[in-house]
Amino acid sequence: MSEHEDVDLWRSVEELYGWLSANRVDGPDEVLLRILKLSEEVGEVAQAVVGVTGQNPRKGVTHTWDDVSAELCDVAVTALVALRTLTPEARDVFAGHLRRVRERSLGAG
């Protein structure tokens, strides 16, 4: 069994949501802050891409493509946890949206 076969995506999202909810700072902005966290994570992807390409001459090459991959995974996890924060039906909402994107992009057949 490979290391990724024992990870259930939606169970993990639910566990992360529960952990964040149990450790959150009280306030009405939980959903907004989880959504804003996406901006931070996307910024880290951009920073890694700049770092892997050496586009900042002062810093040079500071990241690898593996770093970019990890940051993209952080974006995906953060987005799914934010979706779960917005609705307990996150799995169904995501599946329905993915189905519509596939049909729109790949055609109905």
Secondary structure, 3 states (H helix, E strand, C coil): CCCCCCCCHHHHHHHHHHHHHHCCCCCCCHHHHHHHHHHHHHHHHHHHHHHHHCCCCCCCCCCCHHHHHHHHHHHHHHHHHHHHHHCCCHHHHHHHHHHHHHHHHHCCC
